[in-house]
Amino acid sequence: MTFGFGRTAIAPKGEILDTYDKLIPLLYAAGNSTGGFFYNNCLGGTGLTNALVFVRIAAETVFKYIYAH
């Protein structure tokens, strides 16, 4: 499978949202496991770009959390 439409909902920093649109602490998603990025079924390079952007954002957030505790 290359792409999945209607996958996990995420917040702007990549945090996974539950079914009530509330953040699930310290749980992140990136790449093809996320939903809401494809407009009019145009895939292009969005899967890899999505993965690169949100993995970096998640990593920075987790490092900040680790060093703060």
C-alpha positions as YAML, in Angstrom:
chain: A
units: angstrom
residues:
- id: 1
  name: MET
  ca: [0.00, 0.00, 0.00]
- id: 2
  name: THR
  ca: [1.40, 3.37, -0.97]
- id: 3
  name: PHE
  ca: [-1.11, 5.80, 0.53]
- id: 4
  name: GLY
  ca: [-4.01, 5.66, 2.94]
- id: 5
  name: PHE
  ca: [-6.73, 8.28, 2.84]
- id: 6
  name: GLY
  ca: [-8.62, 9.18, 6.01]
- id: 7
  name: ARG
  ca: [-5.91, 8.14, 8.42]
- id: 8
  name: THR
  ca: [-4.93, 9.48, 11.83]
- id: 9
  name: ALA
  ca: [-5.84, 13.11, 12.52]
- id: 10
  name: ILE
  ca: [-2.93, 15.23, 13.73]
- id: 11
  name: ALA
  ca: [-2.38, 18.69, 15.18]
- id: 12
  name: PRO
  ca: [0.01, 21.24, 13.60]
- id: 13
  name: LYS
  ca: [3.01, 19.84, 15.50]
- id: 14
  name: GLY
  ca: [2.24, 16.23, 14.53]
- id: 15
  name: GLU
  ca: [0.55, 15.16, 17.76]
- id: 16
  name: ILE
  ca: [-2.14, 12.53, 17.25]
- id: 17
  name: LEU
  ca: [-5.69, 13.58, 18.07]
- id: 18
  name: ASP
  ca: [-8.20, 11.22, 19.68]
- id: 19
  name: THR
  ca: [-11.80, 10.82, 18.48]
- id: 20
  name: TYR
  ca: [-12.74, 13.95, 20.46]
- id: 21
  name: ASP
  ca: [-9.96, 16.01, 18.77]
- id: 22
  name: LYS
  ca: [-7.91, 16.13, 21.98]
- id: 23
  name: LEU
  ca: [-4.14, 15.62, 21.92]
- id: 24
  name: ILE
  ca: [-2.75, 12.26, 22.96]
- id: 25
  name: PRO
  ca: [0.36, 13.23, 24.96]
- id: 26
  name: LEU
  ca: [3.73, 12.27, 23.45]
- id: 27
  name: LEU
  ca: [2.18, 10.34, 20.54]
- id: 28
  name: TYR
  ca: [3.14, 11.59, 17.07]
- id: 29
  name: ALA
  ca: [2.44, 10.61, 13.48]
- id: 30
  name: ALA
  ca: [4.15, 11.46, 10.19]
- id: 31
  name: GLY
  ca: [4.08, 10.40, 6.56]
- id: 32
  name: ASN
  ca: [1.48, 8.02, 5.20]
- id: 33
  name: SER
  ca: [-0.02, 7.34, 8.63]
- id: 34
  name: THR
  ca: [-1.51, 10.84, 8.77]
- id: 35
  name: GLY
  ca: [-4.70, 12.15, 7.23]
- id: 36
  name: GLY
  ca: [-5.94, 15.45, 5.83]
- id: 37
  name: PHE
  ca: [-3.04, 16.29, 3.53]
- id: 38
  name: PHE
  ca: [-4.25, 15.27, 0.12]
- id: 39
  name: TYR
  ca: [-6.34, 17.72, -1.87]
- id: 40
  name: ASN
  ca: [-8.50, 16.44, -4.71]
- id: 41
  name: ASN
  ca: [-6.60, 13.11, -4.73]
- id: 42
  name: CYS
  ca: [-3.35, 14.79, -5.84]
- id: 43
  name: LEU
  ca: [-0.54, 12.84, -4.20]
- id: 44
  name: GLY
  ca: [2.63, 14.17, -5.81]
- id: 45
  name: GLY
  ca: [5.49, 14.04, -3.29]
- id: 46
  name: THR
  ca: [3.32, 14.76, -0.29]
- id: 47
  name: GLY
  ca: [3.94, 11.45, 1.48]
- id: 48
  name: LEU
  ca: [7.70, 11.90, 1.76]
- id: 49
  name: THR
  ca: [7.47, 15.64, 2.38]
- id: 50
  name: ASN
  ca: [4.90, 15.06, 5.12]
- id: 51
  name: ALA
  ca: [7.16, 12.46, 6.73]
- id: 52
  name: LEU
  ca: [10.24, 14.69, 6.65]
- id: 53
  name: VAL
  ca: [8.47, 17.74, 8.07]
- id: 54
  name: PHE
  ca: [6.51, 16.04, 10.83]
- id: 55
  name: VAL
  ca: [9.29, 13.68, 11.94]
- id: 56
  name: ARG
  ca: [11.53, 16.71, 12.45]
- id: 57
  name: ILE
  ca: [8.83, 18.61, 14.33]
- id: 58
  name: ALA
  ca: [8.08, 15.58, 16.52]
- id: 59
  name: ALA
  ca: [11.78, 14.98, 17.23]
- id: 60
  name: GLU
  ca: [12.35, 18.60, 18.27]
- id: 61
  name: THR
  ca: [9.29, 18.51, 20.53]
- id: 62
  name: VAL
  ca: [10.33, 15.23, 22.18]
- id: 63
  name: PHE
  ca: [13.90, 16.47, 22.77]
- id: 64
  name: LYS
  ca: [12.54, 19.63, 24.42]
- id: 65
  name: TYR
  ca: [10.29, 17.48, 26.61]
- id: 66
  name: ILE
  ca: [13.13, 15.14, 27.61]
- id: 67
  name: TYR
  ca: [15.51, 17.96, 28.51]
- id: 68
  name: ALA
  ca: [12.81, 19.82, 30.45]
- id: 69
  name: HIS
  ca: [12.16, 16.83, 32.73]
...
